[in-house]
Amino acid sequence: MYAFFRNVSVLAFLATSMSVSAFMTRSAPSNVYSSTELNAMPPMIIGPMIRKMREEKQKAKMPMATEGEMKGQAPGLRVGGSAWKWPPVWPYDQAFFTPIEDLSKPDPTSQLSGVASMISGVAQVPAPSETEVKEDDKLDPVKYWKEDKGDVKTALDAEAVEKLKNHYSFYLRSGMSILELGAAEDSYLPEDIKPDRHVGVGLNTKLMEENPSLTERLEVNLNIVVEDETVDSDELRKLSAEPFDAIIMTNTIDFLTHPREVYRTAWQLLKPGGIMIVAFSSKKAYPEKFERAQTKMWRDFNDDQHMWIAGSFFQFSAGDGWEKLLGFDISPESAKANLEKNSPFDIFKKGKENNMYVVQASKGVQDEEIDEKNPAKSINSKMWMMPTLEDRDKQLVVPRLARAYKSAQNEEKKRAVAENIALLPKIYEALVKMDQFAFTFSMQSQLAADLVMNPEFDANDEQIAALKQGLGLRTPSPEFWQPVGETTANMVIEDKINLLAFLVPRFGSGNPEQEQALIAFATGLTPTFSLIRSKCPGMAESDIELLGTELLCSEILIPGRSTKQEFAAWLGSMTESDFKEILSARKQVSEAAANELAEFREAREQEERERQELRRQYEEQVRKAREERSMAFNPRTGKFEEIQKKE
């Protein structure tokens, strides 16, 4: 069986936190301690140890942000917009966002079958490796929040609340329209901020009624979504008629089972330039109250990692559609991680679990029309909210479409690019897992771009079916795709992609003449190749097939151009030099396109190198700041003291 194309873990990007422990041992019930006691260490040991602790702490607190990024921002900025680093695709498994109690459990009996088989010599019936959690035992969010926790308040620490209010005061103003996701009894807005409209969204309607700031209340389960798109709620869709100035979400991210869809919804409901502020407490702030509903991600990772994961939801929901992505540590001075360790014994002092963090970003402005001077920017903005496409796919297909738009010779082709961008998700749905058949992501982007550029392509069912048959994902039709696959086996992959992108849009037209032209194309391949082969004995088979398909596409595949008899007569009158001239012109077009694309990619790579250099400069600034610190540990006094600078 032939087809046109035959034979074709979560990345570790999370930041981690450092912790230092010290131990004291008592060798006897007297007041005499062993020599391993911390306070028995000589200054030459204590000094370097405490100094290293101090340096590590200062290093951890150094903001990864430029002075420009810090200017005009609230206190506590920790991660600037240029410091975030992401993998090219969504890196999380759904189990990551599932409450631990709802995940399948390993079945201990499955581990015994191998031992039993070895002892008895008789093969055992395979036991299931996991035990599924019964549906009745899984968390029911509506029941949990409305009934089980209907009266349970978060009761955040007063110092943490004050820090959050101060943060809001930098970015929110009276008269704004605010949407609050995961609303409850308190929105933590400063008293002097009075929104014109404040819509609360959540499941605990009882607690929302107690919130005096809310002007409207909607009962919505944020964990019911249209996969890869948005929250599945008519109430939220209606809100898009009047977008909001700001969206806030406090201590809700730890309960979201589909965070990407929630962030997509937020993007849609914001005005261009509007801000989304996601605040969350330490993972140990209230585990005894709501742990059952917290996801595996929240319970397994630390607060530093939570910040990076929260930031990744912005990236993987709308990509560049979010701007000014910033991460803040606004924890009070009394927070456990922020306590000063001025002496060896201070490490035993207990701080509060009242840490508070914020990750926020603003909605970018999406281009309505394609900018003639910078089509790549406009095309990219039209793809911000596209489902199915990963960031990797967008990065590959955008430069191809931008080049196609710039080189379009008429308005019809430009219009095709602008309008057909919306068809990319359907194309990529058909290409799922094609990379497993040596059809690389770069090849997929070439095919997708070529299809989008064709004015005849509208992704109808017949076209998608033809695409899958041409790729070998479905059984090829014996009257078309089978002979096409058999006779074009020597074509190079790039030329096959171009041919496929030209053939697919001819399907599903409803035009009988076009249907006849498709059959004429398939049946005309063998005689066309034979004639070219006879007139050009030294020509490579791949070139013969490229030339023959090009001639058939231009004259036979388009209804009304030439009859089979006219085409045969024209072909018979051509000489070897005629064929070579056409082939040379065809290859020059491909080479010019490849060179243009290479130049575009080089420009993008240069931008990436410049970003890496900027990052290196950040790290150098941090290193220099550590070296030039003004405090040092004095082993004689047991305190950190200001360094006396030499004149």
C-alpha positions in Angstrom: 0.0 0.0 0.0 1.4 3.4 -1.0 0.8 6.9 0.3 2.1 10.1 -1.0 4.3 10.4 2.0 5.7 6.9 2.7 8.2 6.4 5.5 8.1 9.7 6.5 9.3 14.7 30.1 8.6 17.7 31.6 11.7 19.9 31.2 13.5 21.0 34.2 13.0 24.8 34.0 11.7 25.3 37.4 13.7 27.3 39.9 14.6 25.6 43.1 15.1 27.0 46.6 18.1 26.5 48.9 17.7 25.7 52.5 20.4 25.3 55.2 20.0 23.1 58.3 22.2 22.9 61.5 22.1 20.4 64.2 23.2 20.3 67.9 23.9 17.2 69.8 24.2 16.7 73.5 26.7 14.1 74.6 25.6 13.9 78.3 22.8 15.2 80.5 25.1 17.9 81.9 25.8 21.4 80.7 28.8 20.2 78.8 28.3 19.9 75.0 30.3 17.8 72.6 32.8 19.4 70.3 30.2 19.0 67.4 28.1 21.7 69.0 27.5 24.8 66.8 28.6 27.2 69.4 31.7 25.2 70.2 33.0 25.8 66.6 36.0 28.2 66.4 35.4 31.5 64.6 37.4 30.3 61.6 34.7 27.7 60.9 31.6 29.7 62.0 32.6 32.8 60.0 32.8 31.2 56.5 29.7 29.1 57.2 27.5 32.0 58.2 29.1 34.2 55.4 28.1 31.6 52.8 24.6 31.4 54.3 24.3 35.2 54.0 25.6 35.2 50.5 23.2 32.5 49.4 20.4 34.3 50.9 21.3 37.6 49.2 21.8 35.8 45.9 18.3 34.2 46.2 16.8 37.6 46.9 18.5 39.4 44.0 15.9 40.4 41.4 16.4 38.9 38.0 15.4 42.2 36.3 17.0 45.2 34.7 16.8 48.7 36.2 14.4 49.6 33.4 12.1 46.8 34.3 12.1 47.7 38.0 11.4 51.4 37.3 7.8 52.3 38.2 7.0 48.8 39.6 5.8 47.8 43.0 8.3 46.7 45.7 9.3 43.1 45.7 10.0 42.6 42.0 11.9 39.3 41.7 11.6 38.2 38.1 11.6 40.6 35.2 10.1 40.1 31.8 13.4 39.1 30.1 14.3 36.5 32.7 11.6 33.9 32.1 12.7 30.8 30.2 10.2 28.2 28.8 10.3 24.9 27.0 8.9 25.0 23.4 5.8 23.0 24.2 3.3 22.6 27.1 5.4 20.5 29.5 2.7 19.3 31.9 0.8 16.1 32.2 -2.8 16.4 33.3 -2.1 14.5 36.5 0.0 17.5 37.5 -3.2 19.4 38.0 -5.2 16.7 39.7 -5.8 16.4 43.5 -3.5 13.6 44.7 -6.4 11.7 46.2 -8.0 11.5 42.8 -5.0 9.9 41.0 -4.7 6.2 40.4 -2.8 4.4 43.0 -0.1 1.7 42.4 -1.5 -1.7 43.0 0.8 -3.6 45.5 -0.4 -7.0 44.2 1.0 -6.3 40.7 4.5 -6.3 42.2 4.0 -9.9 43.5 3.0 -11.6 40.2 6.6 -11.8 39.0 7.8 -13.3 42.3 5.0 -15.8 42.4 5.7 -16.8 38.8 9.4 -17.4 39.6 8.6 -19.5 42.7 5.8 -21.6 41.2 7.1 -21.8 37.7 3.6 -21.1 36.5 2.7 -18.0 34.7 0.5 -15.7 36.8 -2.5 -13.8 35.5 -1.3 -10.2 35.0 -2.5 -8.0 37.7 -3.4 -4.3 37.0 -0.5 -2.0 37.8 -2.8 0.7 39.1 -6.0 0.9 41.0 -8.5 3.5 39.6 -10.1 5.8 42.0 -13.9 5.4 42.0 -15.9 8.3 40.6 -17.8 8.6 43.8 -14.6 9.0 45.7 -13.2 11.8 43.5 -13.6 15.4 44.5 -16.9 17.1 43.6 -15.9 20.8 43.4 -19.4 22.1 43.7 -20.2 20.1 46.8 -16.8 20.8 48.3 -16.9 24.6 48.0 -20.7 25.1 48.5 -21.3 22.5 51.2 -18.2 21.1 52.8 -16.4 24.4 52.9 -19.3 26.8 52.6 -18.5 28.5 55.9 -14.7 28.1 55.9 -12.8 31.3 55.4 -9.2 31.6 54.2 -8.3 34.0 57.0 -5.0 35.3 55.5 -2.4 36.7 57.9 -2.9 40.4 58.5 0.6 41.4 57.5 0.3 39.4 54.2 -3.0 41.1 53.5 -1.4 44.5 54.0 1.4 43.6 51.6 -1.1 42.5 49.0 -3.2 45.6 49.4 -0.1 47.7 48.9 0.7 45.8 45.7 -2.8 46.3 44.4 -2.5 50.0 45.1 0.3 50.2 42.5 -1.8 48.8 39.6 -5.5 49.3 40.4 -7.5 52.5 40.5 -10.9 53.6 41.5 -13.4 53.6 38.6 -11.9 50.5 37.1 -13.9 47.4 36.1 -12.5 44.4 37.9 -13.2 40.7 37.4 -12.2 38.4 40.3 -11.7 34.7 39.6 -12.1 32.5 42.6 -13.8 35.2 44.7 -14.8 34.6 48.3 -15.4 36.7 51.4 -12.6 39.3 50.8 -11.0 40.8 47.7 -8.2 42.5 49.7 -8.6 45.7 47.8 -7.2 48.9 49.5 -10.0 50.9 51.1 -9.5 53.9 48.8 -10.0 51.8 45.6 -13.7 51.7 44.6 -14.3 49.9 41.3 -17.2 50.9 39.1 -17.8 47.3 38.5 -16.5 44.3 40.4 -17.6 40.9 39.2 -16.9 37.9 41.5 -16.7 34.4 40.0 -16.5 31.3 42.1 -18.4 28.4 43.6 -18.8 29.6 47.2 -21.8 31.8 46.7 -22.3 32.2 50.5 -18.9 33.7 51.1 -19.2 35.9 48.0 -22.4 37.4 49.5 -20.3 38.5 52.4 -17.8 40.4 50.2 -18.8 44.1 50.2 -16.6 45.0 47.2 -18.4 42.8 44.7 -21.1 44.4 42.6 -22.0 41.2 40.8 -21.6 37.5 41.6 -21.5 34.5 39.2 -21.4 30.9 40.2 -19.0 29.3 37.8 -16.9 26.1 38.1 -13.5 27.2 36.6 -12.5 23.6 36.3 -15.0 22.8 33.6 -13.4 23.8 30.3 -13.4 23.3 26.6 -10.0 21.6 26.3 -7.3 23.7 24.8 -9.6 26.7 24.6 -11.4 28.4 27.5 -13.6 27.8 30.6 -16.9 26.3 29.4 -19.3 28.9 30.8 -22.0 30.9 29.0 -21.9 33.4 31.9 -18.2 34.2 31.3 -18.7 34.3 27.5 -21.3 37.0 28.0 -18.8 39.1 29.9 -16.7 39.5 26.8 -19.2 42.1 25.5 -17.7 44.5 28.2 -14.1 43.6 28.8 -12.4 44.4 32.1 -9.6 46.8 33.1 -8.2 44.2 35.5 -8.5 40.6 36.5 -7.4 39.5 39.9 -7.1 35.9 41.2 -6.0 35.4 44.8 -5.2 31.9 46.3 -7.1 30.2 43.5 -4.3 28.9 41.3 -3.7 26.0 43.7 -7.1 24.6 42.9 -7.2 24.9 39.1 -7.2 21.6 37.2 -7.0 23.3 33.8 -5.0 26.5 34.4 -4.2 27.2 30.7 -7.8 27.4 29.8 -8.5 29.7 32.8 -5.7 32.1 31.7 -7.0 32.0 28.1 -10.4 33.0 29.4 -8.8 35.9 31.3 -7.0 37.1 28.2 -10.3 37.2 26.3 -12.1 39.1 29.0 -9.4 41.8 29.4 -9.3 45.1 27.5 -6.0 45.5 25.5 -3.5 46.8 28.0 -5.5 45.4 30.9 -3.7 43.6 33.7 -4.1 40.2 35.3 -2.7 39.8 38.8 -2.3 36.3 40.2 -1.5 36.3 43.9 -0.9 33.2 46.1 0.3 32.4 49.6 2.9 29.9 50.8 1.9 26.3 50.2 1.9 25.9 54.0 -0.5 28.8 54.6 -3.7 26.8 54.9 -3.2 23.1 54.1 -5.4 21.9 56.9 -8.3 23.8 55.4 -8.3 23.1 51.7 -5.6 20.5 51.0 -8.1 18.0 49.6 -8.8 20.4 46.6 -5.2 21.4 46.0 -3.6 19.9 43.0 -0.5 17.6 42.9 1.5 20.5 41.5 0.8 22.7 44.5 1.5 20.0 47.1 4.6 18.6 45.4 6.5 21.8 44.6 7.9 24.7 46.6 6.9 28.4 46.5 9.8 29.4 44.2 8.6 26.7 41.7 5.0 27.9 42.1 6.1 31.3 40.8 7.7 29.9 37.7 4.8 27.5 37.0 2.3 30.4 37.4 4.4 32.4 35.0 4.4 29.5 32.5 0.6 29.6 32.4 0.7 33.1 30.9 3.2 31.9 28.3 1.3 28.8 27.3 -2.1 30.4 27.2 -1.6 33.3 24.9 2.2 33.6 24.4 3.3 37.0 23.2 -0.3 38.1 23.8 0.8 38.7 27.4 3.3 41.5 28.0 5.3 42.7 31.0 5.3 39.4 32.7 6.6 40.0 36.2 7.1 37.9 39.4 7.0 39.5 42.9 7.9 38.2 46.3 5.8 40.5 48.6 6.2 38.5 51.7 6.2 40.4 55.0 9.4 40.7 57.0 8.0 38.2 59.5 7.7 35.5 56.8 9.8 32.4 57.5 12.0 32.6 54.4 12.7 36.3 55.0 13.9 36.1 58.7 17.3 37.6 59.2 19.9 35.0 60.4 22.3 37.3 62.3 23.7 34.6 64.6 24.1 30.8 64.5 21.1 30.3 66.8 18.7 32.5 64.8 18.1 29.6 62.4 16.0 27.9 65.0 13.6 30.8 65.3 10.2 30.2 63.9 8.8 32.6 61.3 5.2 32.8 60.0 4.0 30.9 57.0 2.6 34.1 55.7 4.7 34.4 52.5 2.9 36.1 49.6 3.8 36.1 45.9 2.4 37.7 42.8 2.8 36.9 39.1 1.2 39.3 36.7 1.1 40.4 33.0 -0.8 42.8 30.7 -2.8 42.0 27.6 -1.1 43.0 24.4 -2.8 44.7 21.5 -3.8 42.3 18.7 -3.4 43.6 15.2 -6.7 43.7 13.3 -5.0 44.0 9.9 -1.6 42.7 8.7 1.1 45.3 8.9 2.7 45.6 5.5 6.0 46.6 7.0 6.1 43.9 9.7 3.7 41.1 8.7 5.4 38.7 11.1 4.3 40.7 14.1 0.7 40.9 12.9 0.5 37.2 11.9 2.0 36.2 15.3 -0.6 38.3 17.1 -3.4 36.6 15.2 -2.1 33.2 16.5 -1.9 34.2 20.2 -5.0 32.3 21.2 -5.0 29.5 18.7 -5.7 26.1 20.1 -3.7 23.0 19.0 -0.6 24.9 17.9 2.3 24.8 20.4 4.7 27.7 20.7 7.2 25.7 18.7 4.8 25.4 15.8 4.1 29.1 15.9 7.8 30.0 15.8 8.2 27.8 12.7 5.2 28.8 10.7 5.1 32.6 11.3 8.3 33.4 9.3 7.1 31.3 6.4 3.7 33.1 6.3 5.3 36.5 6.7 7.6 35.8 3.8 4.7 34.5 1.7 2.7 37.6 2.5 5.5 39.9 1.5 6.1 38.1 -1.7 2.4 37.7 -2.7 2.0 39.1 -6.2 -1.7 40.1 -5.8 -4.2 41.1 -3.2 -6.0 37.8 -3.5 -3.0 35.9 -2.2 -2.5 38.4 0.6 -6.1 38.1 1.6 -5.8 34.3 1.5 -2.9 34.5 4.0 -4.8 36.9 6.3 -8.0 34.9 6.3 -6.6 31.3 6.3 -4.5 31.8 9.4 -7.6 30.8 11.3 -7.5 27.4 9.6 -4.1 26.5 11.1 -5.6 24.5 14.1 -7.4 22.2 11.7 -4.3 21.6 9.7 -2.2 20.8 12.8 -4.9 18.5 14.1 -4.4 16.5 11.0 -0.6 16.5 11.5 -0.6 15.2 15.0 2.2 12.7 15.6 3.5 13.1 12.0 7.0 13.8 13.6 7.1 10.1 14.5 7.3 9.3 10.8 10.3 11.5 10.0 8.0 14.4 9.0 9.7 17.0 11.1 8.1 20.0 12.8 9.9 22.2 10.2 8.3 20.2 7.4 4.9 20.5 9.1 5.3 24.3 9.2 6.2 24.4 5.5 3.1 22.3 4.6 0.8 24.4 6.8 2.1 27.7 5.4 1.8 26.4 1.8 -1.9 25.4 2.5 -2.7 28.7 4.1 -1.3 30.6 1.2 -3.6 28.9 -1.3 -6.9 30.8 -1.9 -8.7 27.6 -2.8 -8.0 26.0 0.7 -10.8 26.3 3.2 -10.1 23.1 5.3 -13.4 21.5 4.3 -13.9 17.8 5.2 -12.8 16.5 1.8 -9.6 18.6 1.9 -8.7 17.3 5.4 -9.4 13.7 4.3 -7.2 14.2 1.2 -4.5 15.7 3.4 -4.5 12.6 5.6 -4.5 10.2 2.6 -1.6 12.1 1.1 0.4 11.9 4.3 -0.4 8.2 4.7 -2.5 8.7 7.8 -5.4 7.1 6.0 -5.6 4.4 3.4 -4.8 6.2 0.1 -7.5 6.1 -2.6 -6.6 3.7 -5.5 -7.7 6.2 -8.1 -5.6 9.1 -6.9 -3.3 9.0 -4.0 -2.0 5.5 -4.6 -0.7 6.3 -8.2 0.6 9.7 -7.1 2.6 8.0 -4.2 4.0 5.3 -6.5 5.1 7.6 -9.3 6.7 10.4 -7.2 8.8 8.2 -4.9 12.1 9.9 -5.9 11.0 13.5 -5.3 12.8 15.3 -2.5 10.7 16.0 0.5 10.5 19.7 0.1 9.1 19.3 -3.4 6.6 16.7 -2.2 5.3 19.1 0.4 4.8 21.8 -2.2 3.0 19.4 -4.5 0.8 18.1 -1.6 -0.1 21.7 -0.7 -1.1 22.4 -4.3 -3.2 19.2 -4.7 -5.2 19.2 -1.4 -7.1 22.5 -2.1 -8.4 21.0 -5.3 -10.6 18.6 -3.4 -14.1 19.3 -2.1 -14.7 22.1 -4.7 -18.1 20.6 -5.8 -17.0 21.3 -9.4 -17.2 18.2 -11.7 -14.6 19.6 -14.0 -12.1 19.9 -11.1 -12.8 16.2 -10.1 -12.1 15.1 -13.7 -8.9 17.2 -13.7 -7.7 15.5 -10.6 -8.1 12.1 -12.2 -6.4 13.4 -15.4 -3.5 14.5 -13.3 -3.0 11.1 -11.6 -3.3 9.2 -14.9 -1.0 11.6 -16.7 2.0 11.2 -14.4 3.5 8.0 -15.9 3.3 9.1 -19.6 4.6 12.6 -18.8 7.6 11.2 -16.9 8.3 8.7 -19.7 8.4 11.5 -22.3 10.6 13.8 -20.3 12.9 10.8 -19.5 13.2 10.0 -23.2 14.1 13.6 -24.1 16.4 14.3 -21.2 18.4 11.0 -20.7 20.8 12.5 -18.2 18.2 14.1 -16.0 17.9 12.8 -12.4 14.7 10.9 -11.6 13.9 13.4 -8.8 14.1 16.3 -11.3 12.0 14.4 -13.9 9.3 13.9 -11.3 9.5 17.5 -10.1 9.3 18.9 -13.7 6.5 16.5 -14.8 4.3 17.3 -11.8 4.9 21.1 -12.2 3.8 20.9 -15.9 0.7 18.8 -15.1 -0.3 21.1 -12.2 0.0 24.2 -14.4 -1.9 22.8 -17.4 -4.0 19.8 -16.5 -5.0 20.3 -12.8 -6.6 23.7 -13.4 -9.9 23.2 -15.3 -10.0 25.0 -18.7 -6.3 25.4 -19.2 -5.5 22.4 -21.6 -7.1 19.2 -22.6 -5.1 16.0 -22.4 -4.6 16.0 -26.1 -3.4 19.6 -26.2 -1.0 18.9 -23.3 0.4 15.9 -25.0 1.0 17.8 -28.2 2.7 20.7 -26.4 4.9 18.4 -24.3 5.9 16.5 -27.5 7.1 19.7 -29.2 9.4 20.7 -26.4 13.2 20.1 -26.5 15.7 19.1 -23.8 16.8 22.7 -23.5 13.2 23.8 -23.0 12.7 21.3 -20.2 16.0 22.3 -18.5 15.1 26.0 -18.7 11.7 25.4 -17.0 13.4 23.2 -14.3 16.1 25.8 -13.7 13.5 28.6 -13.2 11.6 26.3 -10.8 14.6 25.6 -8.7 15.6 29.3 -8.6 12.2 30.1 -7.0 12.9 27.5 -4.3 16.4 28.7 -3.7 15.3 32.3 -3.4 12.6 31.3 -0.9 15.0 29.2 1.1 17.5 32.1 1.2 14.8 34.5 2.4 13.7 32.2 5.1 17.3 31.7 6.2 17.8 35.4 6.5 14.6 35.7 8.6 15.7 32.9 10.9 19.2 34.5 11.3 17.5 37.7 12.3 15.5 35.9 14.9 18.6 34.0 16.2 20.4 37.3 16.5 17.5 38.6 18.7 17.9 35.5 20.8 21.6 36.0 21.2 21.0 39.6 22.3 18.5 38.3 24.9 21.1 35.8 26.1 23.7 38.5 26.4 21.3 40.7 28.4 20.7 37.7 30.7 24.5 37.3 31.1 24.7 41.0 32.1 22.0 40.4 34.7 24.0 37.5 36.2 27.2 39.6 36.1 25.4 42.4 38.0 24.3 40.0 40.6 27.8 38.6 41.0 29.3 42.1 41.3 26.7 43.1 43.9 27.6 40.1 46.0 31.3 40.9 45.7 30.7 44.5 46.7 28.4 43.9 49.5 28.7 46.3 52.4 28.0 43.8 55.3 30.3 41.0 56.6 30.2 38.6 59.5 32.4 39.6 62.5 33.3 36.3 64.4 34.3 38.3 67.5 30.9 39.9 68.0 28.8 37.2 66.3 27.0 39.8 64.2 27.0 41.1 60.6 28.6 44.5 60.6 29.2 47.2 57.9 32.5 46.8 56.2 34.8 49.8 56.7 35.9 50.9 53.3 39.5 51.8 52.8 40.1 55.4 51.7 
